Amino acid sequence: MEVSERIAANKVMQKENIEEKQSRLKWAVMLISPIFLIILTLFLGRYSIPPSQVVQILGNKFLGLNFEPTWTSSAETVILQVRLPRAIMAALVGASLSMSGAAFQGMFQNPLVSPFILGVSAGASFGAAAGLVLELPALGVQALAFIFGIIAVGIAYFLARIYKSTPILMLVLSGMVVSTFFQALLSMVKFIADDEEKLPAITFWLMGSLGSIEVKDLAIAVTPISLSMIILYLLRWKLNVLSMGDREARSLGVNNELIKTIIILSTTLITSTVVAFSGIIGWVGQVIPHFCRMIVGPDHKVLIPATMLIGAAYLILIDNFCRLITANEIPIGILTSIVGAPVFAYLLRKTKGGWN
């Protein structure tokens, strides 16, 4: 009897060791992937720069090395002012949208929810379209998009408030109302816009793109997005409680309304900033959390960091395809939809709409 028990215990220990090694390997791959893709991006592009020069430019700039310049100033500008900020922004956008999607799906107890459910994309789209029609500078267009994104979510949130509580169903319905309202305003702006210049600009902006990202854009966007991501990361364990339902969360001593408000504020700040600088990039916040649940499970303690890493790697990869596969750059929102919709349909079918 003792021998059989020892054999069973050894098998259990071996299985646990194998699972632990597999888990470590998963996290190592997830951690390395976005870093590797950012570096790889610096070597890829239509403007041909020898790999040795790329290494020397990076060494001089970030490692304090003193390579004798054998490259043109244009090559240095492309690496440091174009490719690097764009790669970092793609990682930031992918990570933040994925985290927002996972947080909302936990809060709404529904794996089909996206970060745009409360109308932020519709409000920001209207703001950007209005800015383009008014011929505001790029910063003005971004500011209007950001402001109207926050306004849209604010309206949806206060519409959903009932007796100092915010039921999930009311949030969903109010988000639908606000989205419809701002979509109508967007249609009106497109209708009155000039057909030759302003309407194409609005249409292109709505498709989403990281092609115009500069160092100054990254400097402005990184603070609100990073702070919001930190907040979502710190609240990840409470998302497990919220996903059980309001009644269960209250019984465990969690202040539902406060946590919901913080999550909505954080995700709104993320999505408003992202939409303001890069337009509408859909399906990232839906597909990546669903995919990550298949890898690490539904526990938000590990799901939130996993979505951050995989979301960053995913959008860098998609953005590189947008830059390289055709002569004219494909708007990133088109490619994320082409990839995201069928992949999401497959994941939905495989998981039967559940959390596992």
WOSULJO-V175229 format. One record per backbone hydrogen bond with DSSP energy under -1.0 kcal/mol. NH is the residue of the N-H (numbers start at 1). CO is the residue of the C=O. Records with the same first field share a line. If there is no record, write none. Layout:
BEGIN
NH=CO + CO
END
This chain:
BEGIN
5=1
6=2
7=3
8=4
9=5
10=6
11=7
12=8
13=9
14=10
15=11
16=12
17=13
18=14
19=15
20=16
21=17
22=18
23=19
24=20
25=21
26=22
27=23
28=24
29=25
30=26
31=27
32=28
33=29
36=32
37=33
38=34
39=35
40=36
41=37
43=40
44=41
54=50
55=51
56=52
57=53
58=54
59=55
60=56
61=57
62=58
63=59
65=59
76=72
77=73
78=74
79=75
80=76
81=77
83=78
84=79
86=82
87=83
88=84
89=85
90=86
91=87
92=88
93=89
94=90
95=91
96=92
97=93
98=94
99=95
100=96
101=97
102=98
103=99
104=100
105=101
106=102
107=103
108=104
110=105
113=110
117=114
119=116
123=119
124=120
125=121
126=122
127=123
128=124
129=125
130=126
131=127
132=128
133=129
134=130
136=131
141=137
142=138
143=139
144=140
145=141
146=142
147=143
148=144
149=145
150=146
151=147
152=148
153=149
154=150
155=151
156=152
157=153
158=154
159=155
160=156
162=165
165=162
171=167
172=168
173=169
174=170
175=171
176=172
177=173
178=174
179=175
180=176
181=177
182=178
183=179
184=180
185=181
186=182
187=183
188=184
189=185
190=186
191=187
192=188
199=194
201=197
202=198
203=199
204=200
205=201
206=202
208=205
209=278
213=210
218=214
219=215
220=216
221=217
222=218
225=221
226=222
227=223
228=224
229=225
230=226
231=227
232=228
233=229
234=230
235=231
236=233
239=235
242=238
243=239
244=241
245=242
249=245
250=246
251=247
252=248
253=250
254=249
256=254
259=255
260=256
261=257
262=258
263=259
264=260
265=261
266=262
267=263
268=264
269=265
270=266
271=267
272=268
273=269
274=270
275=271
276=272
277=273
278=274
279=275
287=283
288=284
290=286
291=287
292=288
293=289
296=292
297=293
302=299
303=299
304=300
306=302
307=303
308=304
309=305
310=306
311=307
312=308
313=309
314=310
315=311
316=312
317=313
318=314
319=315
320=316
321=317
322=318
323=319
324=320
325=321
330=322
333=207
334=331
335=331
336=332
337=333
338=334
339=335
340=336
341=337
343=339
344=340
345=341
346=342
347=343
348=344
349=345
350=346
351=347
353=348
354=351
END
